[in-house]
């Protein structure tokens, strides 16, 4: 629905405005997404769901789940799909370039600086200081998803599924993609489409 609205809302200025907003949103994700893909997910959520309202929480969760089952970096998959959904191929290209550009530029610049100053205490302190902030961002997003699951599935099922996922991934070392794929297969099984026992 958002896709249709955005694509048909107006003439050229709206497309230019959309691409400018896509670039700004994904540039912010790219430049502040310290720590790799997982740390950028809360930033994607902030831009896509909260700031621009391009997706609902449910749509974002579905997109994130599917992106995790596919190969490649999560940031580029999310940017490519969301950009395409909103603005077709030009939107996808805009979002991808905006996501990757800061990383490439900062990697070249910062690694040059860090390598030449790696023995200085402030360099190791800077790296260590970013970790708690990323941890808090991920914890907030995790709580949001858990609340959403509790409301849609019921708290008993949500807690049981969460505990099972933690056990399988952390206890047994199962890759998250296999767990998500198993859930998707279960959802689409023919016996699960009928009325069920509930």
ChimeraX commands (.cxc) that place a marker at each C-alpha (Angstrom):
marker #1 position 0.00,0.00,0.00 radius 0.5
marker #1 position 2.82,2.39,0.90 radius 0.5
marker #1 position 4.60,1.34,-2.27 radius 0.5
marker #1 position 1.60,2.22,-4.46 radius 0.5
marker #1 position 1.01,5.50,-2.66 radius 0.5
marker #1 position 4.63,6.56,-3.00 radius 0.5
marker #1 position 4.91,5.54,-6.64 radius 0.5
marker #1 position 1.66,7.22,-7.77 radius 0.5
marker #1 position 1.56,10.22,-5.44 radius 0.5
marker #1 position 2.83,12.74,-7.93 radius 0.5
marker #1 position 5.10,13.67,-10.77 radius 0.5
marker #1 position 8.83,14.15,-10.90 radius 0.5
marker #1 position 9.30,16.25,-7.71 radius 0.5
marker #1 position 7.87,13.49,-5.53 radius 0.5
marker #1 position 10.25,10.96,-7.09 radius 0.5
marker #1 position 13.18,13.34,-6.53 radius 0.5
marker #1 position 12.03,13.94,-2.95 radius 0.5
marker #1 position 11.64,10.20,-2.36 radius 0.5
marker #1 position 15.14,9.48,-3.64 radius 0.5
marker #1 position 16.54,12.32,-1.50 radius 0.5
marker #1 position 14.79,10.87,1.57 radius 0.5
marker #1 position 15.98,7.35,0.72 radius 0.5
marker #1 position 19.53,8.60,0.35 radius 0.5
marker #1 position 19.40,10.57,3.62 radius 0.5
marker #1 position 17.85,7.67,5.57 radius 0.5
marker #1 position 20.22,4.98,4.33 radius 0.5
marker #1 position 23.25,7.26,4.48 radius 0.5
marker #1 position 22.54,7.73,8.20 radius 0.5
marker #1 position 22.24,3.96,8.60 radius 0.5
marker #1 position 25.51,3.45,6.75 radius 0.5
marker #1 position 27.45,6.08,8.65 radius 0.5
marker #1 position 26.19,5.22,12.15 radius 0.5
marker #1 position 25.97,1.42,11.78 radius 0.5
marker #1 position 29.12,0.64,13.75 radius 0.5
marker #1 position 29.77,-3.03,14.37 radius 0.5
marker #1 position 28.42,-4.49,11.14 radius 0.5
marker #1 position 25.01,-5.69,9.99 radius 0.5
marker #1 position 23.24,-6.56,13.26 radius 0.5
marker #1 position 24.07,-3.18,14.81 radius 0.5
marker #1 position 22.48,-1.40,11.83 radius 0.5
marker #1 position 19.10,-3.13,12.24 radius 0.5
marker #1 position 17.86,-0.73,14.96 radius 0.5
marker #1 position 18.95,2.16,12.73 radius 0.5
marker #1 position 16.99,0.71,9.80 radius 0.5
marker #1 position 13.98,0.36,12.10 radius 0.5
marker #1 position 14.31,3.96,13.29 radius 0.5
marker #1 position 14.46,5.36,9.75 radius 0.5
marker #1 position 12.04,3.07,7.93 radius 0.5
marker #1 position 9.35,2.51,10.58 radius 0.5
marker #1 position 9.54,5.41,13.03 radius 0.5
marker #1 position 10.84,8.41,11.09 radius 0.5
marker #1 position 9.50,7.97,7.54 radius 0.5
marker #1 position 6.78,5.36,8.25 radius 0.5
marker #1 position 7.53,3.53,5.01 radius 0.5
marker #1 position 6.73,0.21,6.70 radius 0.5
marker #1 position 4.77,-1.01,9.69 radius 0.5
marker #1 position 6.48,-2.96,12.49 radius 0.5
marker #1 position 5.01,-6.19,11.08 radius 0.5
marker #1 position 6.28,-5.50,7.55 radius 0.5
marker #1 position 9.71,-4.61,8.88 radius 0.5
marker #1 position 9.82,-7.79,10.96 radius 0.5
marker #1 position 8.82,-9.92,7.95 radius 0.5
marker #1 position 11.43,-8.22,5.76 radius 0.5
marker #1 position 14.12,-8.72,8.39 radius 0.5
marker #1 position 13.23,-12.39,8.85 radius 0.5
marker #1 position 13.36,-13.10,5.11 radius 0.5
marker #1 position 16.58,-11.12,4.68 radius 0.5
marker #1 position 18.22,-13.24,7.39 radius 0.5
marker #1 position 17.49,-16.43,5.45 radius 0.5
marker #1 position 19.36,-15.20,2.37 radius 0.5
marker #1 position 23.09,-14.93,1.77 radius 0.5
marker #1 position 24.93,-11.63,1.90 radius 0.5
marker #1 position 25.22,-8.67,4.26 radius 0.5
marker #1 position 21.95,-7.74,6.00 radius 0.5
marker #1 position 22.40,-3.99,5.43 radius 0.5
marker #1 position 22.58,-4.22,1.64 radius 0.5
marker #1 position 19.70,-6.72,1.45 radius 0.5
marker #1 position 17.46,-4.50,3.56 radius 0.5
marker #1 position 18.45,-1.32,1.70 radius 0.5
marker #1 position 18.03,-2.92,-1.72 radius 0.5
marker #1 position 14.60,-4.33,-0.97 radius 0.5
marker #1 position 13.18,-1.29,0.85 radius 0.5
marker #1 position 14.51,1.06,-1.83 radius 0.5
marker #1 position 12.97,-1.11,-4.56 radius 0.5
marker #1 position 9.66,-1.36,-2.74 radius 0.5
marker #1 position 9.42,2.42,-2.49 radius 0.5
marker #1 position 11.03,3.63,-5.70 radius 0.5
marker #1 position 11.64,0.70,-8.04 radius 0.5
marker #1 position 15.13,0.15,-9.44 radius 0.5
marker #1 position 16.21,3.81,-9.03 radius 0.5
marker #1 position 15.09,3.69,-5.38 radius 0.5
marker #1 position 16.97,0.44,-4.85 radius 0.5
marker #1 position 20.17,1.87,-6.36 radius 0.5
marker #1 position 19.85,5.05,-4.29 radius 0.5
marker #1 position 19.41,3.10,-1.05 radius 0.5
marker #1 position 22.28,0.72,-1.84 radius 0.5
marker #1 position 24.74,3.49,-2.74 radius 0.5
marker #1 position 23.75,5.50,0.35 radius 0.5
marker #1 position 24.27,2.45,2.58 radius 0.5
marker #1 position 27.63,1.40,1.14 radius 0.5
marker #1 position 29.21,4.80,0.43 radius 0.5
marker #1 position 29.84,5.87,4.06 radius 0.5
marker #1 position 31.29,2.47,4.92 radius 0.5
marker #1 position 33.74,2.49,2.03 radius 0.5
marker #1 position 34.80,6.08,2.69 radius 0.5
marker #1 position 35.12,5.63,6.46 radius 0.5
marker #1 position 36.94,2.30,6.15 radius 0.5
marker #1 position 39.63,3.86,3.99 radius 0.5
marker #1 position 39.90,7.00,6.15 radius 0.5
marker #1 position 39.61,5.47,9.62 radius 0.5
marker #1 position 41.74,2.40,9.01 radius 0.5
marker #1 position 44.50,4.64,7.71 radius 0.5
marker #1 position 44.28,6.79,10.87 radius 0.5
marker #1 position 43.85,3.85,13.26 radius 0.5
marker #1 position 46.72,1.86,11.80 radius 0.5
marker #1 position 49.06,4.79,12.18 radius 0.5
marker #1 position 47.87,5.41,15.80 radius 0.5
marker #1 position 47.05,1.89,16.97 radius 0.5
marker #1 position 49.32,2.06,20.04 radius 0.5
marker #1 position 47.58,5.14,21.48 radius 0.5
marker #1 position 45.17,4.49,24.39 radius 0.5
marker #1 position 42.33,6.60,22.94 radius 0.5
marker #1 position 42.10,4.33,19.89 radius 0.5
marker #1 position 41.34,1.22,21.97 radius 0.5
marker #1 position 39.05,3.26,24.27 radius 0.5
marker #1 position 37.06,4.52,21.26 radius 0.5
marker #1 position 36.43,0.98,20.02 radius 0.5
marker #1 position 35.41,-0.22,23.48 radius 0.5
marker #1 position 33.05,2.74,24.06 radius 0.5
marker #1 position 30.92,1.94,21.00 radius 0.5
marker #1 position 30.10,-1.63,22.15 radius 0.5
marker #1 position 27.69,-0.77,25.04 radius 0.5
marker #1 position 25.76,1.71,22.88 radius 0.5
marker #1 position 25.25,-0.93,20.17 radius 0.5
marker #1 position 24.21,-3.42,22.87 radius 0.5
marker #1 position 21.51,-1.07,24.17 radius 0.5
marker #1 position 20.20,-0.41,20.64 radius 0.5
marker #1 position 19.92,-4.15,19.98 radius 0.5
marker #1 position 18.26,-4.75,23.37 radius 0.5
marker #1 position 15.60,-2.09,22.67 radius 0.5
marker #1 position 14.84,-3.59,19.26 radius 0.5
marker #1 position 14.72,-7.10,20.77 radius 0.5
marker #1 position 12.22,-5.95,23.41 radius 0.5
marker #1 position 10.07,-4.29,20.70 radius 0.5
marker #1 position 9.96,-7.54,18.71 radius 0.5
marker #1 position 9.25,-9.60,21.84 radius 0.5
marker #1 position 6.34,-7.30,22.78 radius 0.5
marker #1 position 4.94,-7.56,19.25 radius 0.5
marker #1 position 5.21,-11.36,19.40 radius 0.5
marker #1 position 3.53,-11.43,22.81 radius 0.5
marker #1 position 0.62,-9.38,21.51 radius 0.5
marker #1 position 0.10,-11.42,18.33 radius 0.5
marker #1 position 0.93,-14.97,19.52 radius 0.5
marker #1 position 0.22,-14.65,23.22 radius 0.5
marker #1 position 2.94,-14.28,25.86 radius 0.5
marker #1 position 3.18,-18.00,26.59 radius 0.5
marker #1 position 3.97,-18.95,22.97 radius 0.5
marker #1 position 6.23,-15.93,22.49 radius 0.5
marker #1 position 8.34,-16.75,25.55 radius 0.5
marker #1 position 8.45,-20.45,24.61 radius 0.5
marker #1 position 9.56,-19.67,21.03 radius 0.5
marker #1 position 12.14,-17.17,22.30 radius 0.5
marker #1 position 13.57,-19.67,24.79 radius 0.5
marker #1 position 13.64,-22.37,22.09 radius 0.5
marker #1 position 15.42,-20.01,19.67 radius 0.5
marker #1 position 18.02,-19.09,22.32 radius 0.5
marker #1 position 18.61,-22.76,23.12 radius 0.5
marker #1 position 18.98,-23.77,19.46 radius 0.5
marker #1 position 21.19,-20.83,18.45 radius 0.5
marker #1 position 23.31,-20.33,21.56 radius 0.5
marker #1 position 23.21,-23.80,23.10 radius 0.5
marker #1 position 23.43,-25.94,19.98 radius 0.5
marker #1 position 25.05,-23.42,17.63 radius 0.5
marker #1 position 22.27,-23.50,15.00 radius 0.5
marker #1 position 22.59,-20.72,12.44 radius 0.5
marker #1 position 19.62,-18.25,12.68 radius 0.5
marker #1 position 18.89,-18.65,8.96 radius 0.5
marker #1 position 18.09,-22.36,9.44 radius 0.5
marker #1 position 15.77,-21.56,12.33 radius 0.5
marker #1 position 13.91,-18.88,10.37 radius 0.5
marker #1 position 13.70,-21.20,7.35 radius 0.5
marker #1 position 12.25,-23.99,9.53 radius 0.5
marker #1 position 9.60,-21.62,10.91 radius 0.5
marker #1 position 8.68,-20.45,7.39 radius 0.5
marker #1 position 8.37,-24.04,6.15 radius 0.5
marker #1 position 6.20,-24.92,9.16 radius 0.5
marker #1 position 3.92,-21.93,8.51 radius 0.5
marker #1 position 3.41,-22.92,4.88 radius 0.5
marker #1 position 2.85,-26.65,5.51 radius 0.5
marker #1 position -0.59,-27.81,4.25 radius 0.5
marker #1 position -1.74,-29.19,7.63 radius 0.5
marker #1 position -1.02,-25.84,9.25 radius 0.5
marker #1 position -3.43,-23.96,6.95 radius 0.5
marker #1 position -6.58,-25.66,8.16 radius 0.5
marker #1 position -8.49,-24.69,11.24 radius 0.5
marker #1 position -6.05,-26.48,13.56 radius 0.5
marker #1 position -6.73,-27.59,17.10 radius 0.5
marker #1 position -6.83,-24.12,18.54 radius 0.5
marker link #1:1,2 radius 0.2
marker link #1:2,3 radius 0.2
marker link #1:3,4 radius 0.2
marker link #1:4,5 radius 0.2
marker link #1:5,6 radius 0.2
marker link #1:6,7 radius 0.2
marker link #1:7,8 radius 0.2
marker link #1:8,9 radius 0.2
marker link #1:9,10 radius 0.2
marker link #1:10,11 radius 0.2
marker link #1:11,12 radius 0.2
marker link #1:12,13 radius 0.2
marker link #1:13,14 radius 0.2
marker link #1:14,15 radius 0.2
marker link #1:15,16 radius 0.2
marker link #1:16,17 radius 0.2
marker link #1:17,18 radius 0.2
marker link #1:18,19 radius 0.2
marker link #1:19,20 radius 0.2
marker link #1:20,21 radius 0.2
marker link #1:21,22 radius 0.2
marker link #1:22,23 radius 0.2
marker link #1:23,24 radius 0.2
marker link #1:24,25 radius 0.2
marker link #1:25,26 radius 0.2
marker link #1:26,27 radius 0.2
marker link #1:27,28 radius 0.2
marker link #1:28,29 radius 0.2
marker link #1:29,30 radius 0.2
marker link #1:30,31 radius 0.2
marker link #1:31,32 radius 0.2
marker link #1:32,33 radius 0.2
marker link #1:33,34 radius 0.2
marker link #1:34,35 radius 0.2
marker link #1:35,36 radius 0.2
marker link #1:36,37 radius 0.2
marker link #1:37,38 radius 0.2
marker link #1:38,39 radius 0.2
marker link #1:39,40 radius 0.2
marker link #1:40,41 radius 0.2
marker link #1:41,42 radius 0.2
marker link #1:42,43 radius 0.2
marker link #1:43,44 radius 0.2
marker link #1:44,45 radius 0.2
marker link #1:45,46 radius 0.2
marker link #1:46,47 radius 0.2
marker link #1:47,48 radius 0.2
marker link #1:48,49 radius 0.2
marker link #1:49,50 radius 0.2
marker link #1:50,51 radius 0.2
marker link #1:51,52 radius 0.2
marker link #1:52,53 radius 0.2
marker link #1:53,54 radius 0.2
marker link #1:54,55 radius 0.2
marker link #1:55,56 radius 0.2
marker link #1:56,57 radius 0.2
marker link #1:57,58 radius 0.2
marker link #1:58,59 radius 0.2
marker link #1:59,60 radius 0.2
marker link #1:60,61 radius 0.2
marker link #1:61,62 radius 0.2
marker link #1:62,63 radius 0.2
marker link #1:63,64 radius 0.2
marker link #1:64,65 radius 0.2
marker link #1:65,66 radius 0.2
marker link #1:66,67 radius 0.2
marker link #1:67,68 radius 0.2
marker link #1:68,69 radius 0.2
marker link #1:69,70 radius 0.2
marker link #1:70,71 radius 0.2
marker link #1:71,72 radius 0.2
marker link #1:72,73 radius 0.2
marker link #1:73,74 radius 0.2
marker link #1:74,75 radius 0.2
marker link #1:75,76 radius 0.2
marker link #1:76,77 radius 0.2
marker link #1:77,78 radius 0.2
marker link #1:78,79 radius 0.2
marker link #1:79,80 radius 0.2
marker link #1:80,81 radius 0.2
marker link #1:81,82 radius 0.2
marker link #1:82,83 radius 0.2
marker link #1:83,84 radius 0.2
marker link #1:84,85 radius 0.2
marker link #1:85,86 radius 0.2
marker link #1:86,87 radius 0.2
marker link #1:87,88 radius 0.2
marker link #1:88,89 radius 0.2
marker link #1:89,90 radius 0.2
marker link #1:90,91 radius 0.2
marker link #1:91,92 radius 0.2
marker link #1:92,93 radius 0.2
marker link #1:93,94 radius 0.2
marker link #1:94,95 radius 0.2
marker link #1:95,96 radius 0.2
marker link #1:96,97 radius 0.2
marker link #1:97,98 radius 0.2
marker link #1:98,99 radius 0.2
marker link #1:99,100 radius 0.2
marker link #1:100,101 radius 0.2
marker link #1:101,102 radius 0.2
marker link #1:102,103 radius 0.2
marker link #1:103,104 radius 0.2
marker link #1:104,105 radius 0.2
marker link #1:105,106 radius 0.2
marker link #1:106,107 radius 0.2
marker link #1:107,108 radius 0.2
marker link #1:108,109 radius 0.2
marker link #1:109,110 radius 0.2
marker link #1:110,111 radius 0.2
marker link #1:111,112 radius 0.2
marker link #1:112,113 radius 0.2
marker link #1:113,114 radius 0.2
marker link #1:114,115 radius 0.2
marker link #1:115,116 radius 0.2
marker link #1:116,117 radius 0.2
marker link #1:117,118 radius 0.2
marker link #1:118,119 radius 0.2
marker link #1:119,120 radius 0.2
marker link #1:120,121 radius 0.2
marker link #1:121,122 radius 0.2
marker link #1:122,123 radius 0.2
marker link #1:123,124 radius 0.2
marker link #1:124,125 radius 0.2
marker link #1:125,126 radius 0.2
marker link #1:126,127 radius 0.2
marker link #1:127,128 radius 0.2
marker link #1:128,129 radius 0.2
marker link #1:129,130 radius 0.2
marker link #1:130,131 radius 0.2
marker link #1:131,132 radius 0.2
marker link #1:132,133 radius 0.2
marker link #1:133,134 radius 0.2
marker link #1:134,135 radius 0.2
marker link #1:135,136 radius 0.2
marker link #1:136,137 radius 0.2
marker link #1:137,138 radius 0.2
marker link #1:138,139 radius 0.2
marker link #1:139,140 radius 0.2
marker link #1:140,141 radius 0.2
marker link #1:141,142 radius 0.2
marker link #1:142,143 radius 0.2
marker link #1:143,144 radius 0.2
marker link #1:144,145 radius 0.2
marker link #1:145,146 radius 0.2
marker link #1:146,147 radius 0.2
marker link #1:147,148 radius 0.2
marker link #1:148,149 radius 0.2
marker link #1:149,150 radius 0.2
marker link #1:150,151 radius 0.2
marker link #1:151,152 radius 0.2
marker link #1:152,153 radius 0.2
marker link #1:153,154 radius 0.2
marker link #1:154,155 radius 0.2
marker link #1:155,156 radius 0.2
marker link #1:156,157 radius 0.2
marker link #1:157,158 radius 0.2
marker link #1:158,159 radius 0.2
marker link #1:159,160 radius 0.2
marker link #1:160,161 radius 0.2
marker link #1:161,162 radius 0.2
marker link #1:162,163 radius 0.2
marker link #1:163,164 radius 0.2
marker link #1:164,165 radius 0.2
marker link #1:165,166 radius 0.2
marker link #1:166,167 radius 0.2
marker link #1:167,168 radius 0.2
marker link #1:168,169 radius 0.2
marker link #1:169,170 radius 0.2
marker link #1:170,171 radius 0.2
marker link #1:171,172 radius 0.2
marker link #1:172,173 radius 0.2
marker link #1:173,174 radius 0.2
marker link #1:174,175 radius 0.2
marker link #1:175,176 radius 0.2
marker link #1:176,177 radius 0.2
marker link #1:177,178 radius 0.2
marker link #1:178,179 radius 0.2
marker link #1:179,180 radius 0.2
marker link #1:180,181 radius 0.2
marker link #1:181,182 radius 0.2
marker link #1:182,183 radius 0.2
marker link #1:183,184 radius 0.2
marker link #1:184,185 radius 0.2
marker link #1:185,186 radius 0.2
marker link #1:186,187 radius 0.2
marker link #1:187,188 radius 0.2
marker link #1:188,189 radius 0.2
marker link #1:189,190 radius 0.2
marker link #1:190,191 radius 0.2
marker link #1:191,192 radius 0.2
marker link #1:192,193 radius 0.2
marker link #1:193,194 radius 0.2
marker link #1:194,195 radius 0.2
marker link #1:195,196 radius 0.2
marker link #1:196,197 radius 0.2
marker link #1:197,198 radius 0.2
view
